[in-house]
Amino acid sequence: MVASTIKALPTEVVYLITAGEVIDSLASVVRELVENSLDAGATRIVVYINPQQWGVRVADNGWGMNFDDLQQAATAHSTSKIHSPADLWNITSLGFRGEALHSLTTLADLEILSRPVGGTEGWQFVYGDGGKVVNRKVTAIAPGTVVTVNNLFANCLPRRQGLPTPTQQIKAVQNVVQQIALCHPQVTYQVWQNYREWFTIYSGLSVEKIIPQILPQVRQSDLKEVQLKVPNSQSPVPSRDVACSVSTPLSTLVIGLPDRCHRNRPDWVKVAINGRIIKSPELEQTIFSAFHRTLPRDRYPVCFLHLTVSPDQINWNRHPAKTEIYLNGLSYWQEQITQAINQALLISEANIKESVYTTRVSKLLQVAEAKGSYNFNYKSTDSNTKNLLQAVAQVSNTYIVAEHSGGMWLVEQHIAHERVLYEQLCDNWQIVPIESPIILYQLSSAQVTQLQSLGLDIEPFGEKLWAVRNIPAMLQHREDSCEALLELSWGGDLQTAQVAVACRTAIRNGTPMNLPEMQQLLNDWQRTRNPRTCPHGRPIYLSLEESALSRFFRRHWVIGKSHGI
């Protein structure tokens, strides 16, 4: 009989394998230790990294651990966060597996100093392989915890060789801290590298205060925050196949307004659930789709979504890094996200007075100061009109001067009208027959196929001639409909065609408009879903707020002083 070749792995090998799943880099050490600090209620966390020595230290001012806690802290699968299988469906903490500290004892040298809040003494514990305590003593320490990890992967040197370069690892640590700060803005994070302070992220009441610290080119006024909430009246019945079984706390969506900030890479659409950044291609694609036709070509949005979901609707037990989850009721949340983004992009009475004293406004005022005056054609207005924006004048037959309670706007008439027409086309794309066909000359087979794909009836009409017998409704009364059809024949999907038709049929710059025409355009534009940019991503309006005008005209000066008295 042939002896069996299948044997149970030794315990130390099992621990080494599982440790490698949880701890795979310096960044993963930082993530696990910082999340432990957050679970301990810390409001200040200091991270020290020494890549050359493969070391990490994390200090916090959290609740701390007593002697008994420290005795068990590094043993396998020891945790204070869950105690039964049912707890896996009610996870409210960042950590719950009880693997991180034990894994570190398998892969590195581990030391913990801690003193509980209200405790009279602190303790220093040193752990050996397998989480066994090899040394302990009383030590002086403020309430909180300091965890020190040295010689990471010293017993598994090939693991070090397979890791990214030190520069890449440092960048990964920075990314981990920034992601955690987005999810927990109420905490101050300080990071030191090789005994020198590297960067600090200061606490804020909301994530709007954090993003400009991570993206210095983005100002807080470039961002818009809205809240998503599932009220009881809309909560589905308790079940694991729906979005939420009970009323949940507020979820947060922060977007970069598309007329003010965007990225050249799709690297700043971030999704978090219950305090942790996750990978969710479905939710990310929902966000990208909601920004469609609001950004310039090859530009991508700035967006941070933090959903607070009932714990029984999430299964975190999918991947050791806890970045991939099972989320119930995905389609429900996709609908909520789309509605929230649409709400954030609107121009309404609530946000029309928002502070937008941006660099563009500063430069415009500087130009105005150099030129000495503004020249525009004044148009009288009806004071009884109750629109948010009141048409006042037209500048260079291109810009509409609009007044509101907080200042005035300059609205570019062509692209504002283009936005109006584009959304009308999206909602009601119509192909209508025409009495006399439009004759096109020398079309390629690809051009003919393209026009047919848009729903147009096109047929040969002679040698190198083609007759088009129906066209988009907006083109039927235009003299340049032939040129428009040629433009449509050069490719693109239906939405591309809708953009092209909207652009061609929108009112041209240089066209005089009377006051009622301007007011009607302003009214139609304000009602669009995405009024901040045209379908090509260009900003439609420039805001000159009353506060900016006041600063420019020095209205804060004392009268006597301004007269030289």
Rosetta blueprint (number, residue, H / E / L):
1 M L
2 V L
3 A L
4 S L
5 T L
6 I L
7 K L
8 A L
9 L L
10 P L
11 T H
12 E H
13 V H
14 V H
15 Y H
16 L H
17 I H
18 T H
19 A H
20 G H
21 E H
22 V H
23 I L
24 D L
25 S L
26 L H
27 A H
28 S H
29 V H
30 V H
31 R H
32 E H
33 L H
34 V H
35 E H
36 N H
37 S H
38 L H
39 D H
40 A L
41 G L
42 A L
43 T L
44 R E
45 I E
46 V E
47 V E
48 Y E
49 I E
50 N E
51 P H
52 Q H
53 Q H
54 W L
55 G E
56 V E
57 R E
58 V E
59 A E
60 D E
61 N L
62 G L
63 W L
64 G L
65 M L
66 N L
67 F H
68 D H
69 D H
70 L H
71 Q H
72 Q H
73 A L
74 A L
75 T L
76 A L
77 H L
78 S L
79 T L
80 S L
81 K L
82 I L
83 H L
84 S L
85 P H
86 A H
87 D H
88 L H
89 W H
90 N L
91 I L
92 T L
93 S L
94 L L
95 G L
96 F L
97 R L
98 G L
99 E L
100 A H
101 L H
102 H H
103 S H
104 L H
105 T H
106 T H
107 L H
108 A L
109 D E
110 L E
111 E E
112 I E
113 L E
114 S E
115 R E
116 P L
117 V L
118 G L
119 G L
120 T L
121 E L
122 G E
123 W E
124 Q E
125 F E
126 V E
127 Y E
128 G L
129 D H
130 G H
131 G H
132 K L
133 V E
134 V E
135 N E
136 R E
137 K E
138 V E
139 T E
140 A L
141 I L
142 A L
143 P L
144 G E
145 T E
146 V E
147 V E
148 T E
149 V E
150 N E
151 N L
152 L L
153 F L
154 A L
155 N L
156 C L
157 L H
158 P H
159 R H
160 R H
161 Q H
162 G L
163 L L
164 P L
165 T L
166 P H
167 T H
168 Q H
169 Q H
170 I H
171 K H
172 A H
173 V H
174 Q H
175 N H
176 V H
177 V H
178 Q H
179 Q H
180 I H
181 A H
182 L H
183 C H
184 H L
185 P L
186 Q L
187 V L
188 T E
189 Y E
190 Q E
191 V E
192 W E
193 Q E
194 N L
195 Y L
196 R E
197 E E
198 W E
199 F E
200 T E
201 I E
202 Y L
203 S L
204 G L
205 L L
206 S L
207 V H
208 E H
209 K H
210 I L
211 I H
212 P H
213 Q H
214 I H
215 L L
216 P L
217 Q L
218 V L
219 R L
220 Q H
221 S H
222 D H
223 L E
224 K E
225 E E
226 V E
227 Q E
228 L E
229 K L
230 V L
231 P L
232 N H
233 S H
234 Q H
235 S L
236 P L
237 V L
238 P L
239 S L
240 R L
241 D L
242 V L
243 A L
244 C L
245 S L
246 V L
247 S L
248 T L
249 P L
250 L L
251 S E
252 T E
253 L E
254 V E
255 I E
256 G E
257 L L
258 P L
259 D L
260 R L
261 C L
262 H L
263 R E
264 N L
265 R L
266 P L
267 D L
268 W L
269 V E
270 K E
271 V E
272 A E
273 I E
274 N L
275 G L
276 R E
277 I E
278 I E
279 K L
280 S L
281 P H
282 E H
283 L H
284 E H
285 Q H
286 T H
287 I H
288 F H
289 S H
290 A H
291 F L
292 H L
293 R L
294 T L
295 L L
296 P L
297 R L
298 D L
299 R L
300 Y E
301 P L
302 V L
303 C E
304 F E
305 L E
306 H E
307 L E
308 T L
309 V L
310 S L
311 P H
312 D H
313 Q H
314 I E
315 N E
316 W L
317 N L
318 R L
319 H L
320 P L
321 A L
322 K L
323 T L
324 E L
325 I L
326 Y E
327 L E
328 N L
329 G L
330 L H
331 S H
332 Y H
333 W H
334 Q H
335 E H
336 Q H
337 I H
338 T H
339 Q H
340 A H
341 I H
342 N H
343 Q H
344 A H
345 L H
346 L L
347 I L
348 S L
349 E L
350 A L
351 N L
352 I L
353 K L
354 E L
355 S L
356 V L
357 Y L
358 T L
359 T H
360 R H
361 V H
362 S H
363 K H
364 L H
365 L H
366 Q H
367 V H
368 A H
369 E H
370 A H
371 K H
372 G L
373 S L
374 Y L
375 N L
376 F L
377 N E
378 Y E
379 K L
380 S L
381 T L
382 D L
383 S L
384 N L
385 T L
386 K L
387 N L
388 L L
389 L L
390 Q E
391 A E
392 V E
393 A E
394 Q E
395 V E
396 S L
397 N L
398 T L
399 Y E
400 I E
401 V E
402 A E
403 E E
404 H E
405 S L
406 G L
407 G E
408 M E
409 W E
410 L E
411 V E
412 E E
413 Q H
414 H H
415 I H
416 A H
417 H H
418 E H
419 R H
420 V H
421 L H
422 Y H
423 E H
424 Q H
425 L H
426 C H
427 D H
428 N L
429 W L
430 Q L
431 I E
432 V E
433 P E
434 I E
435 E E
436 S E
437 P E
438 I E
439 I E
440 L E
441 Y E
442 Q L
443 L L
444 S L
445 S H
446 A H
447 Q H
448 V H
449 T H
450 Q H
451 L H
452 Q H
453 S H
454 L L
455 G L
456 L L
457 D L
458 I E
459 E E
460 P E
461 F E
462 G E
463 E L
464 K L
465 L E
466 W E
467 A E
468 V E
469 R E
470 N E
471 I E
472 P E
473 A H
474 M H
475 L H
476 Q L
477 H L
478 R L
479 E L
480 D L
481 S H
482 C H
483 E H
484 A H
485 L H
486 L H
487 E H
488 L H
489 S L
490 W L
491 G L
492 G L
493 D L
494 L H
495 Q H
496 T H
497 A H
498 Q H
499 V H
500 A H
501 V H
502 A H
503 C H
504 R H
505 T H
506 A L
507 I L
508 R L
509 N L
510 G L
511 T L
512 P L
513 M L
514 N L
515 L H
516 P H
517 E H
518 M H
519 Q H
520 Q H
521 L H
522 L H
523 N H
524 D H
525 W H
526 Q H
527 R L
528 T L
529 R L
530 N L
531 P L
532 R L
533 T E
534 C L
535 P L
536 H L
537 G L
538 R L
539 P E
540 I L
541 Y E
542 L E
543 S E
544 L E
545 E E
546 E H
547 S H
548 A H
549 L H
550 S H
551 R H
552 F H
553 F L
554 R L
555 R L
556 H L
557 W L
558 V L
559 I H
560 G H
561 K H
562 S H
563 H L
564 G L
565 I L
